[in-house]
Amino acid sequence: MIESEFITLGQFLKMTDAIQSGGMAKWFLSEYAVFVNGEAEDRRGRKLRPGDTVNVPGTGRFRISAAEGTKPHAD
């Protein structure tokens, strides 16, 4: 669950223990195919919002959800 409007893909990878530090995100995304909403994604700054699905090889498939009380923000 995220407690803000969005989380970046790099932050998410660290949160799921796919990487040890935020600095590893660029390398990880260049070496492994990560899918956001079914499409390959290699941008560590990609904003993930509630409802997005992320498939991380060797780690799992995740659905982003908002923490209770967090209001989504329209762009």
TIVO-2410 file (N, C-alpha, C; in nm, 3 decimals):
# residues 75
REC num residu      c1      c2      c3 atome chaine
REC   1      M   0.084  -0.118   0.000     N      A
REC   1      M   0.000   0.000   0.000    CA      A
REC   1      M   0.088   0.124   0.000     C      A
REC   2      I   0.039   0.224  -0.071     N      A
REC   2      I   0.112   0.350  -0.072    CA      A
REC   2      I   0.030   0.455   0.003     C      A
REC   3      E   0.098   0.547   0.065     N      A
REC   3      E   0.032   0.649   0.145    CA      A
REC   3      E   0.034   0.786   0.078     C      A
REC   4      S   0.074   0.790  -0.047     N      A
REC   4      S   0.077   0.916  -0.121    CA      A
REC   4      S   0.007   0.895  -0.254     C      A
REC   5      E   0.007   0.997  -0.335     N      A
REC   5      E  -0.060   0.992  -0.465    CA      A
REC   5      E   0.000   0.885  -0.556     C      A
REC   6      F   0.132   0.867  -0.548     N      A
REC   6      F   0.201   0.770  -0.632    CA      A
REC   6      F   0.331   0.728  -0.565     C      A
REC   7      I   0.392   0.624  -0.621     N      A
REC   7      I   0.525   0.579  -0.582    CA      A
REC   7      I   0.599   0.553  -0.712     C      A
REC   8      T   0.729   0.580  -0.715     N      A
REC   8      T   0.803   0.553  -0.838    CA      A
REC   8      T   0.836   0.405  -0.847     C      A
REC   9      L   0.862   0.358  -0.967     N      A
REC   9      L   0.897   0.219  -0.987    CA      A
REC   9      L   1.024   0.184  -0.909     C      A
REC  10      G   1.121   0.274  -0.907     N      A
REC  10      G   1.244   0.251  -0.831    CA      A
REC  10      G   1.217   0.232  -0.682     C      A
REC  11      Q   1.132   0.317  -0.625     N      A
REC  11      Q   1.095   0.304  -0.484    CA      A
REC  11      Q   1.022   0.172  -0.460     C      A
REC  12      F   0.936   0.137  -0.554     N      A
REC  12      F   0.859   0.013  -0.542    CA      A
REC  12      F   0.951  -0.109  -0.543     C      A
REC  13      L   1.050  -0.111  -0.632     N      A
REC  13      L   1.142  -0.223  -0.639    CA      A
REC  13      L   1.217  -0.240  -0.508     C      A
REC  14      K   1.254  -0.131  -0.446     N      A
REC  14      K   1.322  -0.137  -0.315    CA      A
REC  14      K   1.225  -0.188  -0.209     C      A
REC  15      M   1.102  -0.141  -0.211     N      A
REC  15      M   1.001  -0.179  -0.114    CA      A
REC  15      M   0.972  -0.330  -0.118     C      A
REC  16      T   0.981  -0.389  -0.238     N      A
REC  16      T   0.953  -0.532  -0.253    CA      A
REC  16      T   1.077  -0.618  -0.236     C      A
REC  17      D   1.190  -0.556  -0.203     N      A
REC  17      D   1.318  -0.625  -0.186    CA      A
REC  17      D   1.372  -0.687  -0.314     C      A
REC  18      A   1.325  -0.639  -0.429     N      A
REC  18      A   1.381  -0.685  -0.557    CA      A
REC  18      A   1.522  -0.628  -0.571     C      A
REC  19      I   1.546  -0.511  -0.510     N      A
REC  19      I   1.678  -0.448  -0.509    CA      A
REC  19      I   1.711  -0.407  -0.366     C      A
REC  20      Q   1.839  -0.389  -0.338     N      A
REC  20      Q   1.882  -0.353  -0.204    CA      A
REC  20      Q   1.883  -0.202  -0.178     C      A
REC  21      S   1.905  -0.125  -0.284     N      A
REC  21      S   1.910   0.021  -0.269    CA      A
REC  21      S   1.849   0.086  -0.392     C      A
REC  22      G   1.807   0.211  -0.374     N      A
REC  22      G   1.748   0.284  -0.485    CA      A
REC  22      G   1.843   0.299  -0.603     C      A
REC  23      G   1.974   0.303  -0.575     N      A
REC  23      G   2.073   0.317  -0.680    CA      A
REC  23      G   2.081   0.197  -0.773     C      A
REC  24      M   2.028   0.084  -0.730     N      A
REC  24      M   2.030  -0.037  -0.813    CA      A
REC  24      M   1.916  -0.042  -0.914     C      A
REC  25      A   1.819   0.049  -0.903     N      A
REC  25      A   1.700   0.045  -0.988    CA      A
REC  25      A   1.734   0.052  -1.137     C      A
REC  26      K   1.820   0.144  -1.174     N      A
REC  26      K   1.854   0.161  -1.316    CA      A
REC  26      K   1.916   0.032  -1.371     C      A
REC  27      W   2.009  -0.024  -1.296     N      A
REC  27      W   2.073  -0.150  -1.338    CA      A
REC  27      W   1.969  -0.261  -1.348     C      A
REC  28      F   1.887  -0.278  -1.245     N      A
REC  28      F   1.787  -0.385  -1.242    CA      A
REC  28      F   1.695  -0.376  -1.364     C      A
REC  29      L   1.648  -0.256  -1.394     N      A
REC  29      L   1.556  -0.238  -1.507    CA      A
REC  29      L   1.624  -0.258  -1.642     C      A
REC  30      S   1.756  -0.244  -1.646     N      A
REC  30      S   1.827  -0.270  -1.773    CA      A
REC  30      S   1.854  -0.421  -1.791     C      A
REC  31      E   1.854  -0.496  -1.682     N      A
REC  31      E   1.883  -0.639  -1.686    CA      A
REC  31      E   1.759  -0.729  -1.688     C      A
REC  32      Y   1.649  -0.681  -1.633     N      A
REC  32      Y   1.528  -0.764  -1.618    CA      A
REC  32      Y   1.408  -0.695  -1.680     C      A
REC  33      A   1.318  -0.776  -1.734     N      A
REC  33      A   1.194  -0.723  -1.792    CA      A
REC  33      A   1.092  -0.707  -1.679     C      A
REC  34      V   1.056  -0.583  -1.649     N      A
REC  34      V   0.954  -0.552  -1.550    CA      A
REC  34      V   0.833  -0.499  -1.627     C      A
REC  35      F   0.716  -0.547  -1.590     N      A
REC  35      F   0.595  -0.508  -1.662    CA      A
REC  35      F   0.502  -0.429  -1.571     C      A
REC  36      V   0.455  -0.315  -1.622     N      A
REC  36      V   0.356  -0.233  -1.552    CA      A
REC  36      V   0.231  -0.234  -1.638     C      A
REC  37      N   0.122  -0.281  -1.581     N      A
REC  37      N  -0.005  -0.293  -1.654    CA      A
REC  37      N   0.013  -0.370  -1.785     C      A
REC  38      G   0.097  -0.474  -1.780     N      A
REC  38      G   0.116  -0.561  -1.895    CA      A
REC  38      G   0.215  -0.513  -1.999     C      A
REC  39      E   0.274  -0.394  -1.980     N      A
REC  39      E   0.370  -0.340  -2.076    CA      A
REC  39      E   0.509  -0.330  -2.013     C      A
REC  40      A   0.611  -0.365  -2.090     N      A
REC  40      A   0.749  -0.357  -2.041    CA      A
REC  40      A   0.780  -0.213  -2.001     C      A
REC  41      E   0.848  -0.199  -1.888     N      A
REC  41      E   0.882  -0.065  -1.838    CA      A
REC  41      E   1.026  -0.064  -1.790     C      A
REC  42      D   1.103   0.036  -1.834     N      A
REC  42      D   1.243   0.045  -1.792    CA      A
REC  42      D   1.278   0.180  -1.729     C      A
REC  43      R   1.176   0.260  -1.698     N      A
REC  43      R   1.199   0.392  -1.637    CA      A
REC  43      R   1.182   0.381  -1.485     C      A
REC  44      R   1.289   0.403  -1.411     N      A
REC  44      R   1.280   0.392  -1.265    CA      A
REC  44      R   1.191   0.500  -1.206     C      A
REC  45      G   1.171   0.608  -1.277     N      A
REC  45      G   1.086   0.717  -1.229    CA      A
REC  45      G   0.940   0.703  -1.265     C      A
REC  46      R   0.903   0.593  -1.332     N      A
REC  46      R   0.764   0.570  -1.370    CA      A
REC  46      R   0.675   0.578  -1.246     C      A
REC  47      K   0.572   0.660  -1.252     N      A
REC  47      K   0.481   0.677  -1.139    CA      A
REC  47      K   0.380   0.564  -1.137     C      A
REC  48      L   0.373   0.496  -1.024     N      A
REC  48      L   0.276   0.390  -1.003    CA      A
REC  48      L   0.165   0.444  -0.915     C      A
REC  49      R   0.043   0.424  -0.958     N      A
REC  49      R  -0.073   0.474  -0.884    CA      A
REC  49      R  -0.163   0.357  -0.845     C      A
REC  50      P  -0.252   0.380  -0.747     N      A
REC  50      P  -0.345   0.273  -0.709    CA      A
REC  50      P  -0.418   0.217  -0.830     C      A
REC  51      G  -0.425   0.084  -0.837     N      A
REC  51      G  -0.488   0.015  -0.949    CA      A
REC  51      G  -0.388  -0.040  -1.049     C      A
REC  52      D  -0.266   0.013  -1.052     N      A
REC  52      D  -0.163  -0.037  -1.142    CA      A
REC  52      D  -0.119  -0.177  -1.097     C      A
REC  53      T  -0.082  -0.261  -1.193     N      A
REC  53      T  -0.025  -0.392  -1.162    CA      A
REC  53      T   0.120  -0.393  -1.207     C      A
REC  54      V   0.204  -0.457  -1.128     N      A
REC  54      V   0.347  -0.463  -1.158    CA      A
REC  54      V   0.391  -0.608  -1.146     C      A
REC  55      N   0.459  -0.658  -1.251     N      A
REC  55      N   0.512  -0.794  -1.252    CA      A
REC  55      N   0.664  -0.783  -1.251     C      A
REC  56      V   0.725  -0.831  -1.141     N      A
REC  56      V   0.869  -0.824  -1.123    CA      A
REC  56      V   0.925  -0.966  -1.126     C      A
REC  57      P   1.015  -0.997  -1.221     N      A
REC  57      P   1.068  -1.132  -1.231    CA      A
REC  57      P   1.137  -1.176  -1.102     C      A
REC  58      G   1.106  -1.296  -1.058     N      A
REC  58      G   1.169  -1.351  -0.939    CA      A
REC  58      G   1.116  -1.295  -0.808     C      A
REC  59      T   1.025  -1.199  -0.817     N      A
REC  59      T   0.971  -1.137  -0.696    CA      A
REC  59      T   0.820  -1.157  -0.686     C      A
REC  60      G   0.748  -1.134  -0.796     N      A
REC  60      G   0.604  -1.156  -0.796    CA      A
REC  60      G   0.527  -1.055  -0.875     C      A
REC  61      R   0.395  -1.072  -0.867     N      A
REC  61      R   0.302  -0.981  -0.935    CA      A
REC  61      R   0.227  -0.906  -0.826     C      A
REC  62      F   0.217  -0.773  -0.843     N      A
REC  62      F   0.160  -0.688  -0.739    CA      A
REC  62      F   0.055  -0.595  -0.797     C      A
REC  63      R  -0.042  -0.560  -0.715     N      A
REC  63      R  -0.141  -0.457  -0.750    CA      A
REC  63      R  -0.122  -0.344  -0.649     C      A
REC  64      I  -0.102  -0.224  -0.700     N      A
REC  64      I  -0.081  -0.107  -0.615    CA      A
REC  64      I  -0.215  -0.066  -0.554     C      A
REC  65      S  -0.215  -0.045  -0.424     N      A
REC  65      S  -0.336   0.002  -0.357    CA      A
REC  65      S  -0.301   0.117  -0.265     C      A
REC  66      A  -0.399   0.201  -0.240     N      A
REC  66      A  -0.378   0.317  -0.154    CA      A
REC  66      A  -0.406   0.279  -0.010     C      A
REC  67      A  -0.332   0.338   0.081     N      A
REC  67      A  -0.357   0.317   0.224    CA      A
REC  67      A  -0.491   0.381   0.257     C      A
REC  68      E  -0.558   0.325   0.355     N      A
REC  68      E  -0.687   0.378   0.397    CA      A
REC  68      E  -0.674   0.526   0.432     C      A
REC  69      G  -0.766   0.605   0.382     N      A
REC  69      G  -0.763   0.748   0.410    CA      A
REC  69      G  -0.685   0.829   0.309     C      A
REC  70      T  -0.614   0.763   0.216     N      A
REC  70      T  -0.539   0.833   0.113    CA      A
REC  70      T  -0.633   0.863  -0.003     C      A
REC  71      K  -0.639   0.987  -0.042     N      A
REC  71      K  -0.728   1.027  -0.151    CA      A
REC  71      K  -0.652   1.031  -0.282     C      A
REC  72      P  -0.704   0.966  -0.386     N      A
REC  72      P  -0.637   0.975  -0.517    CA      A
REC  72      P  -0.649   1.117  -0.571     C      A
REC  73      H  -0.552   1.156  -0.650     N      A
REC  73      H  -0.545   1.292  -0.705    CA      A
REC  73      H  -0.557   1.282  -0.856     C      A
REC  74      A  -0.645   1.357  -0.915     N      A
REC  74      A  -0.660   1.359  -1.061    CA      A
REC  74      A  -0.553   1.448  -1.122     C      A
REC  75      D  -0.497   1.404  -1.234     N      A
REC  75      D  -0.396   1.485  -1.304    CA      A
REC  75      D  -0.461   1.591  -1.388     C      A
***
